[in-house]
Amino acid sequence: MKKEGFFNIVGGDFSRSGEASTQLKQILHSMGINNDTIRRASISTFEAEMNVIIYTPAGMLKYEIDDDIIKIIVQDMGPGIEDIDLAMKEGYSTAPDWVREMGWGAGMGLPNMKKNSDEFKIDSVPGEGTTVEMIIYPKKGRE
């Protein structure tokens, strides 16, 4: 059974943080996807969603789910990433102090997305935006 859809994400709207990842989690659960795969997809999606909220004016999270693949694509209209290699280092963050004071911006977003994906691709153009593609292959069984 194939499902696809998208969520719009508004930059700066911390009151809605986690909505897209929670809704995707519910969709995966309703499709009978195993808990470990749901956890990995939820973490990846939440991290991507928070990056859009923290750093960009707006973005979109698209998903395609089939029996053997979960594909999540996040595109934003943000400032882009000048040094992707540096941004991929655990603990590296360009989050402003006010974001860190809220408990976000620890520099684990991109590394966590990659760690919880089976395939991870990031493209960014400074001044234009960033696209992250994450693929997760569901494990068989409920746990």
N, CA, C and O atoms as a GROMACS GRO file, in nm:
protein
  572
    1MET      N    1   0.083  -0.117   0.000
    1MET     CA    2   0.000   0.000   0.000
    1MET      C    3   0.089   0.125   0.000
    1MET      O    4   0.171   0.141   0.090
    2LYS      N    5   0.073   0.211  -0.098
    2LYS     CA    6   0.156   0.330  -0.109
    2LYS      C    7   0.081   0.451  -0.055
    2LYS      O    8  -0.038   0.469  -0.081
    3LYS      N    9   0.153   0.534   0.019
    3LYS     CA   10   0.098   0.660   0.069
    3LYS      C   11   0.199   0.769   0.041
    3LYS      O   12   0.320   0.748   0.052
    4GLU      N   13   0.149   0.884   0.006
    4GLU     CA   14   0.237   1.000  -0.010
    4GLU      C   15   0.161   1.125   0.029
    4GLU      O   16   0.038   1.130   0.027
    5GLY      N   17   0.237   1.226   0.064
    5GLY     CA   18   0.177   1.352   0.104
    5GLY      C   19   0.284   1.451   0.143
    5GLY      O   20   0.403   1.429   0.121
    6PHE      N   21   0.241   1.561   0.201
    6PHE     CA   22   0.336   1.664   0.240
    6PHE      C   23   0.282   1.745   0.357
    6PHE      O   24   0.161   1.744   0.384
    7PHE      N   25   0.371   1.812   0.424
    7PHE     CA   26   0.338   1.904   0.532
    7PHE      C   27   0.411   2.035   0.504
    7PHE      O   28   0.530   2.034   0.471
    8ASN      N   29   0.341   2.146   0.518
    8ASN     CA   30   0.406   2.277   0.511
    8ASN      C   31   0.459   2.311   0.650
    8ASN      O   32   0.394   2.284   0.750
    9ILE      N   33   0.576   2.370   0.654
    9ILE     CA   34   0.639   2.406   0.781
    9ILE      C   35   0.668   2.556   0.776
    9ILE      O   36   0.729   2.606   0.682
   10VAL      N   37   0.625   2.627   0.879
   10VAL     CA   38   0.645   2.771   0.887
   10VAL      C   39   0.764   2.800   0.976
   10VAL      O   40   0.768   2.760   1.092
   11GLY      N   41   0.861   2.870   0.921
   11GLY     CA   42   0.978   2.907   0.998
   11GLY      C   43   0.941   2.994   1.116
   11GLY      O   44   0.856   3.082   1.105
   12GLY      N   45   1.006   2.970   1.229
   12GLY     CA   46   0.984   3.049   1.348
   12GLY      C   47   0.862   3.009   1.430
   12GLY      O   48   0.841   3.062   1.538
   13ASP      N   49   0.781   2.917   1.379
   13ASP     CA   50   0.658   2.877   1.449
   13ASP      C   51   0.686   2.760   1.543
   13ASP      O   52   0.652   2.646   1.513
   14PHE      N   53   0.748   2.790   1.656
   14PHE     CA   54   0.783   2.687   1.754
   14PHE      C   55   0.659   2.624   1.817
   14PHE      O   56   0.667   2.512   1.869
   15SER      N   57   0.546   2.693   1.812
   15SER     CA   58   0.423   2.637   1.871
   15SER      C   59   0.375   2.514   1.794
   15SER      O   60   0.298   2.434   1.848
   16ARG      N   61   0.420   2.499   1.670
   16ARG     CA   62   0.379   2.384   1.590
   16ARG      C   63   0.494   2.285   1.569
   16ARG      O   64   0.484   2.194   1.487
   17SER      N   65   0.602   2.303   1.644
   17SER     CA   66   0.716   2.212   1.626
   17SER      C   67   0.676   2.070   1.662
   17SER      O   68   0.615   2.045   1.766
   18GLY      N   69   0.712   1.978   1.575
   18GLY     CA   70   0.682   1.838   1.598
   18GLY      C   71   0.552   1.791   1.534
   18GLY      O   72   0.525   1.671   1.534
   19GLU      N   73   0.472   1.882   1.481
   19GLU     CA   74   0.345   1.841   1.421
   19GLU      C   75   0.364   1.747   1.303
   19GLU      O   76   0.299   1.642   1.296
   20ALA      N   77   0.451   1.782   1.211
   20ALA     CA   78   0.472   1.699   1.091
   20ALA      C   79   0.525   1.562   1.131
   20ALA      O   80   0.477   1.460   1.081
   21SER      N   81   0.624   1.558   1.219
   21SER     CA   82   0.682   1.429   1.258
   21SER      C   83   0.581   1.344   1.334
   21SER      O   84   0.581   1.222   1.320
   22THR      N   85   0.497   1.406   1.414
   22THR     CA   86   0.395   1.331   1.487
   22THR      C   87   0.291   1.274   1.391
   22THR      O   88   0.250   1.158   1.405
   23GLN      N   89   0.249   1.354   1.296
   23GLN     CA   90   0.150   1.305   1.199
   23GLN      C   91   0.208   1.194   1.112
   23GLN      O   92   0.139   1.096   1.083
   24LEU      N   93   0.334   1.208   1.072
   24LEU     CA   94   0.397   1.102   0.992
   24LEU      C   95   0.408   0.974   1.076
   24LEU      O   96   0.387   0.864   1.025
   25LYS      N   97   0.441   0.988   1.203
   25LYS     CA   98   0.449   0.873   1.293
   25LYS      C   99   0.315   0.800   1.298
   25LYS      O  100   0.311   0.677   1.294
   26GLN      N  101   0.206   0.874   1.308
   26GLN     CA  102   0.073   0.814   1.312
   26GLN      C  103   0.041   0.742   1.181
   26GLN      O  104  -0.019   0.634   1.183
   27ILE      N  105   0.080   0.800   1.069
   27ILE     CA  106   0.058   0.736   0.939
   27ILE      C  107   0.135   0.604   0.932
   27ILE      O  108   0.080   0.502   0.892
   28LEU      N  109   0.262   0.606   0.971
   28LEU     CA  110   0.344   0.485   0.968
   28LEU      C  111   0.285   0.378   1.059
   28LEU      O  112   0.280   0.260   1.022
   29HIS      N  113   0.241   0.418   1.176
   29HIS     CA  114   0.181   0.323   1.270
   29HIS      C  115   0.054   0.260   1.209
   29HIS      O  116   0.033   0.139   1.220
   30SER      N  117  -0.029   0.343   1.146
   30SER     CA  118  -0.154   0.292   1.087
   30SER      C  119  -0.127   0.196   0.971
   30SER      O  120  -0.212   0.114   0.936
   31MET      N  121  -0.008   0.207   0.911
   31MET     CA  122   0.028   0.119   0.800
   31MET      C  123   0.094  -0.010   0.849
   31MET      O  124   0.128  -0.096   0.768
   32GLY      N  125   0.112  -0.023   0.979
   32GLY     CA  126   0.170  -0.144   1.034
   32GLY      C  127   0.321  -0.150   1.025
   32GLY      O  128   0.380  -0.258   1.033
   33ILE      N  129   0.386  -0.035   1.009
   33ILE     CA  130   0.532  -0.030   1.005
   33ILE      C  131   0.584  -0.062   1.145
   33ILE      O  132   0.523  -0.023   1.244
   34ASN      N  133   0.697  -0.132   1.152
   34ASN     CA  134   0.749  -0.174   1.283
   34ASN      C  135   0.801  -0.055   1.365
   34ASN      O  136   0.838   0.050   1.310
   35ASN      N  137   0.802  -0.073   1.494
   35ASN     CA  138   0.834   0.036   1.587
   35ASN      C  139   0.974   0.094   1.569
   35ASN      O  140   0.991   0.215   1.581
   36ASP      N  141   1.074   0.012   1.542
   36ASP     CA  142   1.209   0.063   1.523
   36ASP      C  143   1.215   0.155   1.401
   36ASP      O  144   1.280   0.260   1.405
   37THR      N  145   1.150   0.116   1.294
   37THR     CA  146   1.148   0.199   1.173
   37THR      C  147   1.072   0.329   1.200
   37THR      O  148   1.114   0.435   1.154
   38ILE      N  149   0.961   0.321   1.272
   38ILE     CA  150   0.885   0.441   1.306
   38ILE      C  151   0.971   0.536   1.389
   38ILE      O  152   0.971   0.657   1.366
   39ARG      N  153   1.045   0.481   1.485
   39ARG     CA  154   1.132   0.563   1.570
   39ARG      C  155   1.236   0.636   1.486
   39ARG      O  156   1.258   0.756   1.503
   40ARG      N  157   1.301   0.563   1.395
   40ARG     CA  158   1.405   0.623   1.310
   40ARG      C  159   1.346   0.731   1.220
   40ARG      O  160   1.406   0.838   1.204
   41ALA      N  161   1.231   0.704   1.160
   41ALA     CA  162   1.167   0.803   1.073
   41ALA      C  163   1.123   0.925   1.153
   41ALA      O  164   1.134   1.038   1.105
   42SER      N  165   1.072   0.903   1.273
   42SER     CA  166   1.026   1.012   1.357
   42SER      C  167   1.141   1.104   1.399
   42SER      O  168   1.128   1.226   1.395
   43ILE      N  169   1.253   1.045   1.437
   43ILE     CA  170   1.370   1.124   1.476
   43ILE      C  171   1.419   1.206   1.356
   43ILE      O  172   1.441   1.327   1.368
   44SER      N  173   1.435   1.142   1.243
   44SER     CA  174   1.484   1.211   1.123
   44SER      C  175   1.391   1.325   1.084
   44SER      O  176   1.436   1.436   1.052
   45THR      N  177   1.261   1.297   1.086
   45THR     CA  178   1.163   1.397   1.047
   45THR      C  179   1.159   1.514   1.145
   45THR      O  180   1.152   1.630   1.104
   46PHE      N  181   1.163   1.483   1.274
   46PHE     CA  182   1.160   1.589   1.375
   46PHE      C  183   1.281   1.680   1.362
   46PHE      O  184   1.268   1.803   1.368
   47GLU      N  185   1.399   1.622   1.345
   47GLU     CA  186   1.521   1.703   1.332
   47GLU      C  187   1.512   1.794   1.210
   47GLU      O  188   1.550   1.911   1.216
   48ALA      N  189   1.463   1.740   1.099
   48ALA     CA  190   1.450   1.820   0.977
   48ALA      C  191   1.348   1.932   0.997
   48ALA      O  192   1.370   2.046   0.957
   49GLU      N  193   1.238   1.898   1.058
   49GLU     CA  194   1.132   1.995   1.085
   49GLU      C  195   1.185   2.110   1.172
   49GLU      O  196   1.158   2.226   1.145
   50MET      N  197   1.260   2.076   1.276
   50MET     CA  198   1.315   2.179   1.365
   50MET      C  199   1.416   2.267   1.292
   50MET      O  200   1.422   2.388   1.318
   51ASN      N  201   1.496   2.209   1.203
   51ASN     CA  202   1.590   2.292   1.128
   51ASN      C  203   1.516   2.395   1.043
   51ASN      O  204   1.560   2.510   1.033
   52VAL      N  205   1.405   2.354   0.982
   52VAL     CA  206   1.326   2.450   0.903
   52VAL      C  207   1.272   2.560   0.995
   52VAL      O  208   1.281   2.678   0.962
   53ILE      N  209   1.216   2.521   1.109
   53ILE     CA  210   1.158   2.619   1.202
   53ILE      C  211   1.264   2.715   1.255
   53ILE      O  212   1.239   2.834   1.266
   54ILE      N  213   1.382   2.664   1.287
   54ILE     CA  214   1.488   2.746   1.346
   54ILE      C  215   1.552   2.839   1.243
   54ILE      O  216   1.574   2.957   1.272
   55TYR      N  217   1.582   2.787   1.124
   55TYR     CA  218   1.671   2.859   1.034
   55TYR      C  219   1.607   2.924   0.912
   55TYR      O  220   1.670   3.008   0.848
   56THR      N  221   1.484   2.888   0.878
   56THR     CA  222   1.432   2.931   0.749
   56THR      C  223   1.295   2.999   0.760
   56THR      O  224   1.227   2.985   0.862
   57PRO      N  225   1.255   3.072   0.657
   57PRO     CA  226   1.121   3.132   0.657
   57PRO      C  227   1.010   3.027   0.641
   57PRO      O  228   0.903   3.040   0.700
   58ALA      N  229   1.037   2.923   0.562
   58ALA     CA  230   0.936   2.820   0.536
   58ALA      C  231   1.000   2.701   0.467
   58ALA      O  232   1.110   2.709   0.413
   59GLY      N  233   0.926   2.591   0.471
   59GLY     CA  234   0.973   2.471   0.402
   59GLY      C  235   0.859   2.373   0.385
   59GLY      O  236   0.746   2.397   0.427
   60MET      N  237   0.892   2.262   0.322
   60MET     CA  238   0.794   2.157   0.298
   60MET      C  239   0.859   2.022   0.323
   60MET      O  240   0.973   1.997   0.282
   61LEU      N  241   0.785   1.935   0.390
   61LEU     CA  242   0.830   1.800   0.415
   61LEU      C  243   0.739   1.708   0.334
   61LEU      O  244   0.618   1.701   0.358
   62LYS      N  245   0.797   1.638   0.238
   62LYS     CA  246   0.721   1.545   0.154
   62LYS      C  247   0.759   1.403   0.193
   62LYS      O  248   0.872   1.377   0.233
   63TYR      N  249   0.664   1.313   0.181
   63TYR     CA  250   0.692   1.174   0.213
   63TYR      C  251   0.627   1.082   0.111
   63TYR      O  252   0.521   1.111   0.056
   64GLU      N  253   0.694   0.970   0.089
   64GLU     CA  254   0.641   0.860   0.009
   64GLU      C  255   0.669   0.733   0.088
   64GLU      O  256   0.782   0.706   0.127
   65ILE      N  257   0.564   0.657   0.112
   65ILE     CA  258   0.578   0.535   0.190
   65ILE      C  259   0.526   0.420   0.107
   65ILE      O  260   0.414   0.424   0.055
   66ASP      N  261   0.607   0.316   0.095
   66ASP     CA  262   0.565   0.194   0.029
   66ASP      C  263   0.608   0.078   0.119
   66ASP      O  264   0.672   0.101   0.222
   67ASP      N  265   0.575  -0.042   0.082
   67ASP     CA  266   0.607  -0.157   0.167
   67ASP      C  267   0.756  -0.169   0.198
   67ASP      O  268   0.793  -0.214   0.306
   68ASP      N  269   0.841  -0.130   0.104
   68ASP     CA  270   0.984  -0.153   0.122
   68ASP      C  271   1.068  -0.026   0.130
   68ASP      O  272   1.191  -0.033   0.129
   69ILE      N  273   1.004   0.092   0.138
   69ILE     CA  274   1.082   0.215   0.144
   69ILE      C  275   1.000   0.329   0.204
   69ILE      O  276   0.880   0.342   0.178
   70ILE      N  277   1.067   0.411   0.283
   70ILE     CA  278   1.011   0.536   0.332
   70ILE      C  279   1.105   0.645   0.282
   70ILE      O  280   1.224   0.646   0.316
   71LYS      N  281   1.053   0.735   0.203
   71LYS     CA  282   1.134   0.844   0.148
   71LYS      C  283   1.080   0.975   0.202
   71LYS      O  284   0.961   1.005   0.190
   72ILE      N  285   1.168   1.052   0.263
   72ILE     CA  286   1.132   1.181   0.322
   72ILE      C  287   1.220   1.287   0.258
   72ILE      O  288   1.343   1.277   0.261
   73ILE      N  289   1.157   1.388   0.201
   73ILE     CA  290   1.231   1.498   0.139
   73ILE      C  291   1.187   1.627   0.206
   73ILE      O  292   1.068   1.658   0.214
   74VAL      N  293   1.284   1.703   0.254
   74VAL     CA  294   1.257   1.831   0.316
   74VAL      C  295   1.326   1.939   0.234
   74VAL      O  296   1.447   1.936   0.214
   75GLN      N  297   1.247   2.033   0.188
   75GLN     CA  298   1.299   2.146   0.109
   75GLN      C  299   1.265   2.274   0.184
   75GLN      O  300   1.154   2.290   0.232
   76ASP      N  301   1.362   2.364   0.192
   76ASP     CA  302   1.333   2.490   0.259
   76ASP      C  303   1.373   2.609   0.172
   76ASP      O  304   1.444   2.594   0.072
   77MET      N  305   1.326   2.724   0.212
   77MET     CA  306   1.356   2.848   0.142
   77MET      C  307   1.453   2.931   0.226
   77MET      O  308   1.452   3.054   0.224
   78GLY      N  309   1.536   2.859   0.298
   78GLY     CA  310   1.623   2.924   0.396
   78GLY      C  311   1.748   2.984   0.337
   78GLY      O  312   1.763   2.998   0.216
   79PRO      N  313   1.837   3.018   0.425
   79PRO     CA  314   1.960   3.083   0.382
   79PRO      C  315   2.059   2.987   0.316
   79PRO      O  316   2.159   3.032   0.259
   80GLY      N  317   2.034   2.858   0.324
   80GLY     CA  318   2.130   2.761   0.270
   80GLY      C  319   2.243   2.737   0.369
   80GLY      O  320   2.255   2.805   0.471
   81ILE      N  321   2.324   2.639   0.336
   81ILE     CA  322   2.436   2.599   0.421
   81ILE      C  323   2.564   2.620   0.342
   81ILE      O  324   2.582   2.563   0.234
   82GLU      N  325   2.652   2.702   0.395
   82GLU     CA  326   2.775   2.733   0.323
   82GLU      C  327   2.877   2.620   0.327
   82GLU      O  328   2.945   2.595   0.227
   83ASP      N  329   2.888   2.551   0.439
   83ASP     CA  330   2.986   2.444   0.453
   83ASP      C  331   2.915   2.319   0.506
   83ASP      O  332   2.901   2.302   0.628
   84ILE      N  333   2.870   2.233   0.417
   84ILE     CA  334   2.793   2.115   0.456
   84ILE      C  335   2.876   2.021   0.543
   84ILE      O  336   2.825   1.967   0.641
   85ASP      N  337   3.004   2.001   0.508
   85ASP     CA  338   3.089   1.913   0.589
   85ASP      C  339   3.096   1.960   0.734
   85ASP      O  340   3.087   1.879   0.827
   86LEU      N  341   3.111   2.090   0.753
   86LEU     CA  342   3.116   2.145   0.889
   86LEU      C  343   2.981   2.130   0.958
   86LEU      O  344   2.975   2.095   1.076
   87ALA      N  345   2.872   2.156   0.885
   87ALA     CA  346   2.738   2.145   0.942
   87ALA      C  347   2.704   2.001   0.982
   87ALA      O  348   2.619   1.979   1.069
   88MET      N  349   2.770   1.903   0.920
   88MET     CA  350   2.744   1.762   0.951
   88MET      C  351   2.818   1.715   1.076
   88MET      O  352   2.794   1.604   1.123
   89LYS      N  353   2.907   1.796   1.130
   89LYS     CA  354   2.982   1.757   1.250
   89LYS      C  355   2.893   1.769   1.374
   89LYS      O  356   2.828   1.871   1.396
   90GLU      N  357   2.892   1.663   1.455
   90GLU     CA  358   2.813   1.664   1.578
   90GLU      C  359   2.857   1.780   1.667
   90GLU      O  360   2.976   1.799   1.692
   91GLY      N  361   2.760   1.856   1.713
   91GLY     CA  362   2.788   1.968   1.803
   91GLY      C  363   2.809   2.100   1.734
   91GLY      O  364   2.809   2.204   1.801
   92TYR      N  365   2.828   2.102   1.603
   92TYR     CA  366   2.845   2.229   1.532
   92TYR      C  367   2.707   2.292   1.513
   92TYR      O  368   2.615   2.226   1.463
   93SER      N  369   2.693   2.416   1.550
   93SER     CA  370   2.565   2.484   1.539
   93SER      C  371   2.583   2.631   1.507
   93SER      O  372   2.676   2.696   1.556
   94THR      N  373   2.494   2.681   1.425
   94THR     CA  374   2.490   2.825   1.399
   94THR      C  375   2.364   2.886   1.459
   94THR      O  376   2.327   2.999   1.427
   95ALA      N  377   2.298   2.811   1.547
   95ALA     CA  378   2.175   2.860   1.610
   95ALA      C  379   2.205   2.982   1.696
   95ALA      O  380   2.305   2.987   1.767
   96PRO      N  381   2.116   3.081   1.688
   96PRO     CA  382   2.137   3.199   1.773
   96PRO      C  383   2.113   3.165   1.920
   96PRO      O  384   2.049   3.064   1.952
   97ASP      N  385   2.165   3.248   2.008
   97ASP     CA  386   2.155   3.224   2.152
   97ASP      C  387   2.011   3.205   2.198
   97ASP      O  388   1.984   3.118   2.281
   98TRP      N  389   1.918   3.284   2.145
   98TRP     CA  390   1.779   3.273   2.191
   98TRP      C  391   1.719   3.136   2.160
   98TRP      O  392   1.631   3.088   2.232
   99VAL      N  393   1.766   3.072   2.051
   99VAL     CA  394   1.719   2.937   2.018
   99VAL      C  395   1.780   2.837   2.115
   99VAL      O  396   1.712   2.745   2.160
  100ARG      N  397   1.906   2.854   2.146
  100ARG     CA  398   1.973   2.765   2.240
  100ARG      C  399   1.912   2.776   2.380
  100ARG      O  400   1.902   2.677   2.452
  101GLU      N  401   1.871   2.898   2.417
  101GLU     CA  402   1.807   2.918   2.546
  101GLU      C  403   1.674   2.843   2.554
  101GLU      O  404   1.627   2.810   2.663
  102MET      N  405   1.612   2.816   2.440
  102MET     CA  406   1.487   2.740   2.435
  102MET      C  407   1.514   2.590   2.440
  102MET      O  408   1.421   2.511   2.451
  103GLY      N  409   1.642   2.551   2.432
  103GLY     CA  410   1.677   2.410   2.439
  103GLY      C  411   1.702   2.346   2.303
  103GLY      O  412   1.717   2.224   2.293
  104TRP      N  413   1.706   2.426   2.198
  104TRP     CA  414   1.729   2.376   2.062
  104TRP      C  415   1.866   2.423   2.014
  104TRP      O  416   1.934   2.500   2.081
  105GLY      N  417   1.905   2.375   1.897
  105GLY     CA  418   2.028   2.425   1.833
  105GLY      C  419   2.156   2.367   1.890
  105GLY      O  420   2.257   2.436   1.896
  106ALA      N  421   2.152   2.240   1.932
  106ALA     CA  422   2.271   2.177   1.990
  106ALA      C  423   2.367   2.122   1.885
  106ALA      O  424   2.472   2.068   1.919
  107GLY      N  425   2.332   2.135   1.759
  107GLY     CA  426   2.420   2.086   1.654
  107GLY      C  427   2.411   1.937   1.628
  107GLY      O  428   2.507   1.876   1.581
  108MET      N  429   2.297   1.877   1.659
  108MET     CA  430   2.280   1.734   1.636
  108MET      C  431   2.177   1.703   1.528
  108MET      O  432   2.156   1.586   1.494
  109GLY      N  433   2.112   1.804   1.474
  109GLY     CA  434   2.006   1.783   1.376
  109GLY      C  435   2.049   1.705   1.254
  109GLY      O  436   1.998   1.595   1.229
  110LEU      N  437   2.141   1.759   1.177
  110LEU     CA  438   2.187   1.690   1.056
  110LEU      C  439   2.253   1.556   1.087
  110LEU      O  440   2.223   1.457   1.020
  111PRO      N  441   2.342   1.548   1.188
  111PRO     CA  442   2.399   1.416   1.220
  111PRO      C  443   2.294   1.313   1.260
  111PRO      O  444   2.305   1.196   1.222
  112ASN      N  445   2.191   1.354   1.334
  112ASN     CA  446   2.086   1.260   1.372
  112ASN      C  447   2.003   1.217   1.252
  112ASN      O  448   1.960   1.102   1.244
  113MET      N  449   1.980   1.308   1.158
  113MET     CA  450   1.907   1.271   1.036
  113MET      C  451   1.984   1.164   0.960
  113MET      O  452   1.927   1.064   0.915
  114LYS      N  453   2.113   1.185   0.946
  114LYS     CA  454   2.196   1.089   0.873
  114LYS      C  455   2.203   0.955   0.946
  114LYS      O  456   2.190   0.849   0.885
  115LYS      N  457   2.223   0.961   1.078
  115LYS     CA  458   2.237   0.840   1.159
  115LYS      C  459   2.112   0.752   1.153
  115LYS      O  460   2.122   0.629   1.154
  116ASN      N  461   1.995   0.813   1.146
  116ASN     CA  462   1.870   0.738   1.148
  116ASN      C  463   1.815   0.707   1.010
  116ASN      O  464   1.705   0.653   0.997
  117SER      N  465   1.890   0.740   0.905
  117SER     CA  466   1.851   0.710   0.768
  117SER      C  467   1.941   0.602   0.712
  117SER      O  468   2.058   0.591   0.749
  118ASP      N  469   1.887   0.522   0.623
  118ASP     CA  470   1.970   0.425   0.552
  118ASP      C  471   2.044   0.492   0.436
  118ASP      O  472   2.156   0.454   0.402
  119GLU      N  473   1.981   0.591   0.378
  119GLU     CA  474   2.045   0.673   0.275
  119GLU      C  475   2.014   0.818   0.308
  119GLU      O  476   1.903   0.852   0.348
  120PHE      N  477   2.114   0.903   0.292
  120PHE     CA  478   2.101   1.044   0.328
  120PHE      C  479   2.171   1.129   0.223
  120PHE      O  480   2.285   1.102   0.186
  121LYS      N  481   2.101   1.230   0.177
  121LYS     CA  482   2.159   1.320   0.077
  121LYS      C  483   2.118   1.462   0.112
  121LYS      O  484   2.003   1.488   0.146
  122ILE      N  485   2.213   1.553   0.105
  122ILE     CA  486   2.184   1.694   0.132
  122ILE      C  487   2.244   1.780   0.021
  122ILE      O  488   2.360   1.763  -0.018
  123ASP      N  489   2.163   1.871  -0.028
  123ASP     CA  490   2.208   1.969  -0.126
  123ASP      C  491   2.167   2.106  -0.075
  123ASP      O  492   2.055   2.125  -0.027
  124SER      N  493   2.258   2.201  -0.086
  124SER     CA  494   2.227   2.335  -0.037
  124SER      C  495   2.294   2.439  -0.124
  124SER      O  496   2.407   2.423  -0.170
  125VAL      N  497   2.221   2.546  -0.147
  125VAL     CA  498   2.274   2.660  -0.221
  125VAL      C  499   2.264   2.782  -0.130
  125VAL      O  500   2.154   2.828  -0.099
  126PRO      N  501   2.379   2.836  -0.087
  126PRO     CA  502   2.375   2.953  -0.001
  126PRO      C  503   2.291   3.065  -0.066
  126PRO      O  504   2.306   3.095  -0.184
  127GLY      N  505   2.205   3.124   0.014
  127GLY     CA  506   2.118   3.230  -0.034
  127GLY      C  507   1.987   3.180  -0.094
  127GLY      O  508   1.898   3.260  -0.123
  128GLU      N  509   1.975   3.049  -0.114
  128GLU     CA  510   1.854   2.996  -0.177
  128GLU      C  511   1.781   2.894  -0.091
  128GLU      O  512   1.660   2.907  -0.071
  129GLY      N  513   1.850   2.793  -0.039
  129GLY     CA  514   1.782   2.694   0.041
  129GLY      C  515   1.852   2.560   0.042
  129GLY      O  516   1.959   2.542  -0.017
  130THR      N  517   1.790   2.466   0.110
  130THR     CA  518   1.848   2.334   0.131
  130THR      C  519   1.743   2.227   0.104
  130THR      O  520   1.625   2.244   0.135
  131THR      N  521   1.789   2.117   0.046
  131THR     CA  522   1.704   1.999   0.027
  131THR      C  523   1.774   1.880   0.091
  131THR      O  524   1.891   1.852   0.064
  132VAL      N  525   1.700   1.812   0.178
  132VAL     CA  526   1.751   1.691   0.243
  132VAL      C  527   1.661   1.576   0.200
  132VAL      O  528   1.538   1.585   0.208
  133GLU      N  529   1.724   1.468   0.156
  133GLU     CA  530   1.650   1.347   0.120
  133GLU      C  531   1.696   1.234   0.210
  133GLU      O  532   1.816   1.204   0.220
  134MET      N  533   1.599   1.170   0.276
  134MET     CA  534   1.630   1.060   0.366
  134MET      C  535   1.549   0.938   0.323
  134MET      O  536   1.429   0.947   0.298
  135ILE      N  537   1.615   0.825   0.316
  135ILE     CA  538   1.548   0.700   0.283
  135ILE      C  539   1.570   0.603   0.398
  135ILE      O  540   1.681   0.585   0.447
  136ILE      N  541   1.460   0.541   0.438
  136ILE     CA  542   1.464   0.441   0.545
  136ILE      C  543   1.397   0.316   0.491
  136ILE      O  544   1.287   0.320   0.437
  137TYR      N  545   1.466   0.204   0.506
  137TYR     CA  546   1.411   0.076   0.463
  137TYR      C  547   1.349   0.008   0.584
  137TYR      O  548   1.419  -0.026   0.679
  138PRO      N  549   1.216  -0.011   0.581
  138PRO     CA  550   1.150  -0.071   0.698
  138PRO      C  551   1.200  -0.213   0.724
  138PRO      O  552   1.219  -0.293   0.632
  139LYS      N  553   1.220  -0.242   0.852
  139LYS     CA  554   1.251  -0.378   0.893
  139LYS      C  555   1.120  -0.454   0.902
  139LYS      O  556   1.014  -0.396   0.923
  140LYS      N  557   1.128  -0.582   0.885
  140LYS     CA  558   1.008  -0.666   0.892
  140LYS      C  559   0.978  -0.698   1.038
  140LYS      O  560   1.068  -0.705   1.120
  141GLY      N  561   0.852  -0.717   1.069
  141GLY     CA  562   0.810  -0.748   1.205
  141GLY      C  563   0.771  -0.622   1.281
  141GLY      O  564   0.805  -0.512   1.238
  142ARG      N  565   0.702  -0.637   1.390
  142ARG     CA  566   0.651  -0.522   1.465
  142ARG      C  567   0.755  -0.456   1.554
  142ARG      O  568   0.741  -0.338   1.584
  143GLU      N  569   0.856  -0.524   1.598
  143GLU     CA  570   0.955  -0.461   1.686
  143GLU      C  571   1.080  -0.444   1.614
  143GLU      O  572   1.178  -0.393   1.670
   0.00000   0.00000   0.00000
